[in-house]
Amino acid sequence: MLNNLLINFGEMFINLWNSLGLTSGTWQNYVMILVSFVLMYLAIVKKFEPLLLLPIAFGMFLINLPGAYNVVWGTYPEGLEHTYENVQNRGLLWYLFYGVQNVIYPPLIFLGIGAMTDFGPLISNPKSMLIGAAAQLGVFLTLIAATAIGFNLAAACSIAIIGGADGPTAIYVTQKLAAFSQFNGEHKDLLSAIAVAAYSYMALIPIIQKPLMKLFVPKKERAIKMKPLRTVSKVEKVIFPVIVTLVVGLLLPDAVPLLGMLMLGNLLKESGVCDRLSSQAQNGLMNTITIFLGVSVGCKAYGATFLTGSTLGIIALGLVAFSCGTIGGLLMGRLMCKLSKGQINPLIGSAGVSAVPMAARISEDVGREEDPSNHLLMHAMGPNVAGVIGSAIAAGFLLAIV
């Protein structure tokens, strides 16, 4: 009797010991936990894109807790490929990831963004669209660079879209291309690296953009004051999302899921007859999807698959893409300044990347450093929202060529 009791206690102790995470963690898990702590610090203390960076960091933290993977994600039967569909004993994060796997979350995020966006500055100054287009330079230069160093076309397109400075767009393109194309070998699972790079660089906009703005725009041009924008009528604001969707839809149908949801959200807001729907899109829906998207993306940053040479390459190329996008917008701003004989401040060119409204605020900040009475925010919002449209169009183009 005593022997059986000792044996049972021994088995219980062994089972308890084997279930401890301390016995199953790898160095990659601990590295990623440290990375998640850094991202939490940036989100909480530095307030860098906290609404998305904090959920991403915590999702990364959860999935890398030693021993937690099989509980929060699921298990893979021996001999089967580690794909989303092959998971057994599915955990919470697997179900949350369904919206990323089937590219549901990114268009819904765009719906909320549209409901919060005022296209008035762009409508008032349509030339701003040229800056938004020029800011996509980083996308296409990075596409060439990624292809040149060995990434296949689908992977290169997914990396290049980081230059659009739009996290949901990067996720959308990556998942869409993963569904239609095979990412070969170590390039197979790029989502976590691309998403983390995209959101990290969006969070680091003040650090990345300010030096470039001062390097490419002379002091004299940084101090240019712009005339106030004209008032845009309600009719113009209502017609704008319909016309943009029609034109882009006819020319580039692959951009419709993102652009269409963006414009639907804006139409709900500007129509004035759907206040409840607009409010829900801006608040409840947007906040819920943001949490789900962030945690889902973070949970793909599992140490064993994240810490690879490809990840470092993607992060480096992402910085190139974002920087080139900023430079493209600034150069277009300088060209427009010359053509307008000094009526346009080139600083608004940096806002051509799709990071609303932070990029526009940086244009305002740098302008006021030269002249405290100079206010560029509303002028910069035109290129900024043009960049949102431009990133969706660039995404549609990349999907079309693949």
C-alpha positions in Angstrom: 0.0 0.0 0.0 2.8 2.4 1.0 4.8 1.4 -2.1 1.8 2.2 -4.4 1.3 5.5 -2.7 5.0 6.4 -3.2 4.8 5.3 -6.8 1.7 7.5 -7.4 3.3 10.5 -5.8 6.4 9.9 -7.9 4.4 9.8 -11.1 2.6 12.9 -10.1 5.8 14.7 -9.4 7.3 13.6 -12.7 4.2 14.8 -14.6 4.3 18.1 -12.8 8.0 18.5 -13.6 7.5 17.7 -17.3 4.6 20.2 -17.5 6.8 23.0 -16.2 7.8 25.5 -18.9 11.3 25.7 -17.4 12.0 22.2 -18.8 11.0 23.0 -22.4 12.2 26.6 -23.2 14.9 27.3 -25.7 17.3 30.2 -26.0 15.2 31.6 -28.9 12.1 31.7 -26.6 14.0 33.8 -24.0 15.4 36.1 -26.7 11.9 36.8 -28.0 10.6 37.4 -24.5 13.3 40.0 -24.1 12.3 41.5 -27.5 8.7 41.6 -26.3 9.7 43.5 -23.2 11.5 46.1 -25.3 8.4 46.6 -27.5 6.3 46.9 -24.3 8.7 49.6 -23.1 8.4 51.5 -26.4 4.6 51.3 -26.3 4.1 52.1 -22.6 6.9 54.5 -21.7 7.8 56.1 -25.1 4.1 55.8 -26.4 5.3 54.6 -29.8 2.1 53.3 -31.6 0.9 51.8 -28.3 -2.5 50.7 -29.6 -0.9 48.1 -31.8 2.6 47.7 -30.5 1.4 46.7 -27.0 -0.9 43.9 -28.2 1.8 42.7 -30.7 4.4 42.6 -27.9 2.1 40.7 -25.5 1.1 38.2 -28.2 4.9 37.6 -28.8 5.3 37.3 -25.0 2.5 34.7 -24.7 3.6 32.4 -27.5 7.2 32.3 -26.3 6.5 31.5 -22.7 8.3 28.1 -22.4 5.8 25.3 -22.6 2.9 27.6 -23.5 3.0 27.1 -27.3 1.0 23.9 -27.3 -1.6 25.4 -25.0 -2.2 28.9 -26.5 -1.7 27.8 -30.1 -2.1 24.0 -30.4 -0.2 20.9 -31.4 1.0 19.4 -34.7 0.6 15.6 -35.3 3.9 13.9 -36.0 4.8 13.8 -39.7 2.4 16.6 -40.8 3.5 19.9 -42.1 3.3 22.8 -39.6 0.4 24.6 -41.3 -2.5 26.5 -39.9 -4.9 23.8 -40.9 -3.0 20.9 -39.4 -3.1 22.2 -35.8 -4.8 19.9 -33.3 -5.9 20.7 -29.7 -6.4 24.3 -30.9 -5.8 27.1 -28.4 -7.2 30.6 -28.1 -4.5 32.2 -30.3 -5.2 29.8 -33.2 -8.8 31.0 -33.2 -7.9 34.6 -33.0 -5.5 34.1 -35.9 -8.3 33.0 -38.1 -9.0 36.7 -39.0 -5.4 37.1 -40.2 -5.2 33.7 -41.9 -8.3 34.6 -44.0 -7.4 38.3 -44.3 -10.5 39.5 -42.5 -8.9 41.9 -40.0 -7.0 44.3 -42.3 -10.0 45.4 -44.4 -12.0 45.9 -41.2 -9.2 48.0 -39.8 -9.4 50.1 -43.0 -13.2 50.5 -42.4 -12.4 52.1 -39.1 -9.6 54.2 -40.5 -12.0 55.5 -43.2 -14.6 56.4 -40.6 -11.9 58.5 -38.7 -10.4 60.1 -41.7 -11.1 63.6 -43.1 -10.3 63.7 -46.8 -11.0 67.5 -46.8 -7.3 68.5 -47.0 -6.7 66.2 -50.0 -9.9 67.3 -51.8 -8.9 71.0 -51.1 -5.4 70.4 -52.6 -5.6 67.5 -55.1 -1.9 68.0 -55.9 -1.2 66.2 -52.6 -2.0 63.0 -54.3 1.3 63.4 -56.3 3.2 63.3 -53.0 1.3 60.2 -51.8 2.2 58.5 -55.1 5.9 59.6 -54.8 6.1 58.2 -51.3 5.5 54.7 -52.7 9.0 54.9 -54.2 10.2 52.9 -51.2 7.9 50.0 -52.2 9.2 49.6 -55.7 12.9 50.2 -54.9 12.7 47.5 -52.1 10.9 45.1 -54.5 13.9 45.3 -56.8 16.4 45.0 -53.9 14.6 42.0 -52.3 14.5 40.2 -55.6 18.1 40.9 -56.2 19.3 39.4 -52.9 17.4 36.1 -53.4 13.8 36.5 -52.2 11.3 35.1 -54.7 8.8 37.5 -56.3 5.9 36.8 -53.8 8.2 37.2 -50.8 9.8 40.4 -52.3 6.4 41.9 -52.8 5.4 41.2 -49.2 8.6 42.8 -47.9 8.3 45.8 -50.3 4.9 46.8 -49.0 6.5 47.7 -45.7 7.5 50.9 -47.5 3.9 51.9 -47.6 4.1 52.4 -43.8 0.8 50.7 -43.3 0.6 47.6 -41.0 -2.8 46.3 -42.1 -1.8 46.6 -45.8 1.5 44.7 -45.1 -0.4 41.9 -43.4 -3.1 41.8 -46.1 -0.5 41.5 -49.0 1.6 38.9 -47.1 -1.4 36.6 -46.4 -2.9 37.0 -49.8 0.4 36.1 -51.5 1.0 33.2 -49.1 -2.4 31.8 -50.2 -1.5 31.9 -53.9 2.3 31.5 -53.9 4.8 29.4 -52.1 7.4 31.1 -50.0 10.3 28.7 -50.6 12.5 27.3 -47.8 13.4 29.8 -45.1 11.2 32.4 -46.8 8.0 30.4 -46.0 6.6 32.3 -43.0 7.3 36.0 -43.3 4.2 37.4 -41.6 5.6 38.0 -38.2 8.8 39.6 -39.4 7.0 41.8 -41.9 4.3 42.9 -39.4 6.8 43.6 -36.6 9.0 45.6 -39.0 6.1 47.6 -40.4 4.6 48.6 -37.0 8.0 49.2 -35.4 9.1 51.6 -38.1 5.7 53.3 -37.9 6.3 53.7 -34.2 9.8 55.1 -34.9 8.7 57.7 -37.4 10.0 60.7 -35.3 13.5 59.0 -35.1 13.6 58.0 -38.8 12.0 60.9 -40.5 13.3 64.0 -38.8 17.0 63.5 -39.9 15.9 62.8 -43.4 13.7 65.9 -43.5 16.6 68.1 -42.4 19.0 66.4 -44.8 16.9 66.7 -47.9 15.1 70.0 -47.3 17.1 73.2 -47.0 16.6 75.5 -44.0 15.1 78.2 -46.1 12.4 75.9 -47.6 11.6 74.4 -44.2 10.4 77.9 -43.1 8.0 78.4 -46.0 4.5 79.3 -44.8 1.5 78.0 -46.8 -1.8 79.7 -47.5 -4.8 78.3 -45.7 -6.8 75.6 -47.5 -10.2 76.3 -49.0 -13.3 75.0 -47.3 -14.5 71.8 -48.8 -18.3 71.3 -49.2 -20.2 68.3 -47.9 -21.2 67.3 -51.4 -17.5 67.0 -52.4 -16.8 64.9 -49.3 -19.7 62.6 -50.0 -18.9 62.1 -53.7 -15.1 61.6 -53.1 -15.2 58.1 -51.7 -17.6 56.9 -54.3 -15.6 58.3 -57.2 -12.2 57.0 -55.9 -13.7 53.5 -55.4 -15.1 53.5 -58.9 -12.0 54.7 -60.6 -9.6 52.4 -58.7 -12.0 49.5 -58.9 -12.2 49.7 -62.6 -8.4 50.0 -63.0 -7.1 47.8 -60.2 -9.7 45.4 -58.8 -7.1 43.8 -56.4 -7.1 47.0 -54.4 -10.9 47.0 -53.8 -11.0 45.0 -50.5 -8.8 47.5 -48.7 -9.7 50.7 -50.6 -13.4 49.8 -50.7 -13.6 49.4 -46.9 -11.6 52.6 -46.4 -14.0 54.5 -48.5 -17.1 52.8 -47.0 -16.0 53.9 -43.6 -15.5 57.5 -44.8 -18.9 57.5 -46.6 -20.6 56.4 -43.3 -18.9 59.4 -41.6 -19.4 62.1 -44.3 -23.0 61.1 -45.3 -24.3 62.3 -41.9 -27.1 59.7 -41.9 -25.2 56.8 -40.4 -23.8 58.3 -37.2 -24.4 55.0 -35.2 -22.5 52.9 -37.8 -19.7 55.5 -38.2 -19.3 55.6 -34.4 -19.2 51.8 -34.2 -16.6 51.6 -36.9 -14.5 54.2 -35.3 -14.7 52.9 -31.7 -16.1 49.5 -30.8 -15.2 47.6 -34.0 -11.9 49.3 -34.6 -10.7 48.8 -31.0 -11.8 45.1 -31.0 -10.1 44.3 -34.3 -7.0 46.2 -33.3 -6.6 44.0 -30.2 -7.2 40.8 -32.2 -4.9 41.8 -35.0 -2.1 42.8 -32.7 -2.1 39.7 -30.6 -2.5 37.5 -33.6 0.5 39.0 -35.4 2.6 38.9 -32.2 1.9 35.2 -31.7 3.5 34.4 -35.0 6.8 35.7 -33.7 7.8 32.3 -32.2 11.5 32.1 -31.4 12.4 29.0 -33.3 10.9 30.3 -36.6 11.4 34.1 -36.1 15.1 34.2 -35.3 16.4 33.5 -38.8 18.6 35.2 -41.4 15.5 36.1 -43.3 14.1 38.0 -40.4 17.2 40.2 -40.2 17.1 40.7 -43.9 13.4 41.7 -43.8 14.0 44.2 -40.9 16.9 45.8 -42.8 14.9 46.0 -46.1 11.9 47.4 -44.2 14.1 50.3 -43.0 15.3 50.9 -46.5 11.7 50.8 -47.8 10.4 53.2 -45.2 13.3 55.6 -45.6 13.1 55.6 -49.4 9.3 56.3 -49.1 10.0 59.3 -47.0 12.7 60.5 -49.3 10.4 60.1 -52.4 7.8 62.2 -50.7 10.3 64.9 -49.8 11.8 65.1 -53.3 8.3 65.5 -54.8 7.6 68.2 -52.2 10.8 70.0 -53.3 9.8 69.7 -56.9 6.4 71.1 -56.2 8.0 73.9 -54.2 10.1 74.9 -57.2 7.2 74.7 -59.7 4.9 76.7 -57.4 7.7 79.3 -56.9 7.9 78.7 -53.1 4.2 78.3 -52.3 4.6 74.7 -51.0 6.7 73.7 -48.0 8.5 70.5 -49.0 8.3 69.2 -45.4 4.7 68.1 -46.1 6.3 65.5 -48.5 7.4 63.3 -45.6 3.7 62.9 -44.7 3.2 61.0 -47.9 3.8 57.7 -46.2 0.7 56.1 -44.8 1.1 56.6 -41.1 -1.9 58.7 -40.1 -1.7 61.1 -38.4 1.8 60.8 -36.9 3.7 61.5 -40.1 1.7 64.8 -40.6 2.5 65.8 -37.0 6.2 65.3 -37.7 5.9 67.7 -40.6 4.2 70.2 -38.3 6.9 69.7 -35.6 9.9 70.2 -37.9 8.2 73.3 -39.5 7.7 74.9 -36.1 11.3 74.2 -35.2 12.2 76.7 -37.9 9.3 79.1 -37.3 7.1 78.6 -34.2 4.3 80.5 -36.0 4.3 78.1 -39.0 1.5 75.5 -38.9 1.7 72.8 -41.5 -0.5 70.1 -40.0 -3.6 70.5 -42.1 -1.5 70.9 -45.3 0.4 67.7 -44.4 -2.8 65.8 -43.8 -3.5 66.0 -47.6 -0.4 63.9 -48.5 -0.9 61.8 -45.4 -4.4 60.5 -46.4 -3.2 60.3 -50.0 -0.5 57.9 -48.7 -3.3 55.7 -47.3 -4.9 55.5 -50.7 -1.5 55.1 -52.3 -0.5 52.2 -50.1 -3.8 50.4 -50.9 -3.3 51.0 -54.7 0.4 49.8 -54.4 -0.9 46.6 -52.6 -3.4 46.0 -55.4 -0.6 46.4 -58.0 1.7 44.0 -56.2 -1.1 41.4 -55.9 -1.9 41.9 -59.6 1.7 41.3 -60.8 2.0 38.1 -58.8 
